Amino acid sequence: MDKLSISTPAGVFDALAEGPSEGRPVLLLHGFPQAGRAWQRQIAALSAEGCRVVAPDQRGYSPGVRPERPEDYRMGALVGDVLAITEELGWATFDLVGHDWGGAVAWWTADSHPGRLRTLTVVSTPHPGALAGALRSDEDQRARSRYMLDWRETPSTEERMLADDARQLRTVFAGKVPPASADDYVRRLSQPGALTAALNWYRSGRPDGTIGRIGVPTLYVWSTRDTAFGPAPARATGEWVGGPYRFETLDGVSHWIPEEAPEALNELLLEHLRTYGK
């Protein structure tokens, strides 16, 4: 697996990459509190099929792109990073895959730049419109999302998460993410300013703009033991996709699908890409 440094106007992104340079381009966006290595099993599966796969450490996770202000993590900037990275890679069009916060960025990218995407795959994260609707009407989803308010408004969040060898941070991964990956995420986020940068995704404020229905061929994968996103926004996501749409549910799997259930995800992802091939 190659390690890349991708230069953009915002700074230098670290990334993992594999597959032939002329292969079908696929960009993988990780979420909180992880890094591009969360996609290791997907990188291997996709590159074995001849794809050129790149998984960057996103804004705040790459030391070379770590602004201090929360407002520098607004959705417009995050989508801009996707465009800048793919332009630097020379990708006119590409397949986009996102999990957790990376999924949110993927939805917004598909809405604002549909011509750049061949397909969209989102793991765990419902369409932002479906999530907003559930937060207004579904008490279950409101309860699931209260942690976001805590992380935005509590100055001691970083200290609490990193105390006792990052016990709280490690708890979210326990039994679901490979121990070596969990150790690596903790090591990265224990660096000065790194966890604050990651939390700035939550502290940046509401997205700058509105999002509509998605016309790009879309695969959405949700899991029944996801503690962050409940069934209401997951089921409503299809109402926000106007193009070809497939919704798949993984029973008994937690929020950390790419690492906890890689074989199931890889099968769905590869089938989606084959359906909407070159």
C-alpha positions, -999 to +999 in steps of 0.1 A: +000+000+000+014+034-011+016+065+011+009+097-007+013+134+000-013+153-019-007+191-022-037+214-024-043+251-018-054+242+018-022+222+025-008+187+022-031+157+028-016+124+038-033+094+020-031+057+015-033+044-021-033+012-040-041-001-075-030+007-111-026+044-119-049+040-149-075+021-129-110+033-121-106+061-095-123+056-061-120+081-032-127+069+003-135+094+031-132+083+067-151+097+097-145+106+134-123+096+152-104+076+126-081+081+095-077+067+060-065+034+074-101+026+084-105+016+047-077-009+045-099-039+037-118-019+011-086-006-004-074-041-008-107-054-023-111-025-047-075-025-059-077-062-066-105-054-090-083-030-109-094+003-092-071+031-083-081+037-047-071+067-025-081+072+011-069+105+025-066+116+061-091+144+060-089+180+071-077+182+107-065+146+106-036+153+082-010+174+101-004+194+069-041+206+069-049+214+105-064+249+108-072+260+143-105+278+138-138+258+140-152+278+111-124+264+088-142+230+091-175+241+076-190+218+050-180+241+021-144+237+030-147+199+034-163+195+000-137+218-014-110+194-001-126+166-021-125+186-052-089+198-046-076+163-039-092+147-069-081+176-092-045+171-079-049+134-087-061+142-122-095+126-117-122+143-139-148+118-125-146+093-097-165+070-074-170+085-039-174+064-007-178+079+027-184+067+063-196+087+093-185+124+088-170+112+055-204+101+045-218+136+053-192+151+031-200+126+004-237+135+004-229+172+001-204+166-027-229+145-047-255+173-043-232+202-053-210+185-079-229+155-093-211+157-126-179+148-109-192+115-095-198+082-113-213+067-082-219+074-045-217+050-016-225+062+019-219+040+050-239+046+082-246+083+077-282+091+064-288+119+040-286+152+058-322+161+049-334+128+063-314+133+095-327+168+100-363+155+096-357+128+122-342+153+146-374+173+144-398+144+148-381+113+162-372+112+199-350+082+194-328+100+169-327+131+191-315+110+220-288+093+198-275+128+186-272+144+220-235+136+222-229+160+194-243+189+215-220+179+244-189+177+222-197+211+206-203+230+238-181+213+265-145+227+265-132+198+285-142+172+258-106+167+247-093+162+282-120+138+290-115+117+259-078+114+264-077+108+301-064+075+314-047+065+282-076+077+262-100+053+279-132+070+267-119+072+231-109+036+231-143+025+245-160+035+213-139+011+193-138-018+218-146-052+202-154-036+168-122-021+154-089-040+152-068-032+183-038-021+161-061+004+143-076+017+176-040+022+190-031+041+158-062+064+160-054+072+197-018+079+189-027+103+161-054+121+181-031+124+211-008+147+191-010+184+201-041+200+185-052+168+167-083+160+187-094+196+188-091+197+150-112+165+147-138+179+171-140+211+151-160+192+126-188+192+152-180+228+163-180+245+129-217+253+129-245+244+105-237+237+069-234+268+046-263+261+023-291+236+017-289+201+003-314+186-021-322+152-037-293+132-051-293+121-087-261+101-087-265+063-085-264+057-047-257+028-024-266+035+013-255+009+039-268+011+075-265-013+104-289-022+131-265-017+161-255+018+150-258+040+181-254+073+163-280+069+135-313+052+141-338+035+118-360+067+112-334+087+092-320+055+076-353+045+062-361+081+051-329+085+032-344+070+000-369+099-001-338+122-007-324+102-037-339+108-071-315+086-091-309+049-089-309+039-052-301+008-032-305+006+006-289-023+025-291-031+062-265-052+080-280-069+110-261-071+143-233-048+131-223-016+149-215+019+135-180+008+125-190-011+094-158-008+073-137-025+099-163-047+117-180-061+086-155-056+058-165-086+037-202-077+037-194-041+028-169-050+001-194-073-016-220-046-017-196-019-028-181-040-056-215-049-069-225-013-069-194-003-089-199-031-114-235-021-119-225+014-129-192+005-146-172+024-171 
